[in-house]
């Protein structure tokens, strides 16, 4: 999850909402029929919540490059040779350095190191000797995605 993208999205939606709120307070609220202000407030708050939710959903998507790698990357596998935990994160996962033996059919095997955010549910699959699926960029073999 890209916390920076989500933060920028929430801040952007909040800024647009504050401009809309200022417009509503300065011009619209004085020209509306009496008794409709509570409904307008409910609509404004509901719109803000919906926009923040949709924005966070879109911000949490993988980047365009990662989505293209998922679709067009070469399938292969990697054997875990070494697992070195680096640090715990603030969202109950652990940054871990993995040394891998990478194999893509039709080419020689090669070694690589990946720093990966390992969730507790994925720990049993990322132990020494395990084989995991990968996607490799056909242009840049150093760019891979682990398929867990």
Buried (B, 14 or more C-beta within 10 A) or exposed (E): EEEEBBEEBBEBBBEEBEEBBEEBEEEEEEEEEEEEEEEEEEEBEEEBEEBBEEBBEEBEEEEEEBEEBEEEBBEBBBBBEEBEEEEEEEEEBBBBEBBBBBBBEEEEEEEBEBEBEBBEEBBEEBEEEEEBEBBBBEEEBEBBBBBE
